[in-house]
Amino acid sequence: MRLLYTEKGKFPDVFVSYLVVPCYQCLDPTCIPACPAHAISKRDEDGIVVVDGTACLGNRECEVKCLKACPYDAPQFGPEPGAKMCKCNFCLDRWLESKLPVCVEACPTRALDGGPLDEL
């Protein structure tokens, strides 16, 4: 998950903000057809977009095509050669236990939520 940091102004009038840019679990994810290894898929039962890390070719082999295809830059790769793609998976392990993602539970302003669109 990306975190955008903005700092504006001059002391003593400064403004700092953070914007979390997760994977938005798109209805029609552009990263799926962009992946040459077919390592990205969307779960039929809940629409969560997941990555098979064992199938991912890594940042050197595929030239990060999934990242380039995503309008939100959700897929991320480490800087080391061969780093595999990772992205927010909506805390799938927690979701399967009927728990909300960590970012939703941790948001101090309750600005985040998760679940089926028709229930939000």
URZIWO-V700750 format. One record per run of one state. SS is the DSSP state (H for helix, E for strand, C for the rest). FROM is the first residue (numbers start at 1). TO is the last residue. If there is no record, write none. Layout:
((SS:FROM:TO) (SS:FROM:TO))
This chain:
((C:1:1) (E:2:10) (C:11:12) (E:13:21) (C:22:29) (H:30:34) (C:35:39) (E:40:42) (C:43:48) (E:49:51) (C:52:64) (H:65:69) (C:70:75) (E:76:76) (C:77:85) (E:86:86) (C:87:91) (H:92:95) (C:96:101) (H:102:106) (C:107:116) (H:117:119) (C:120:120))
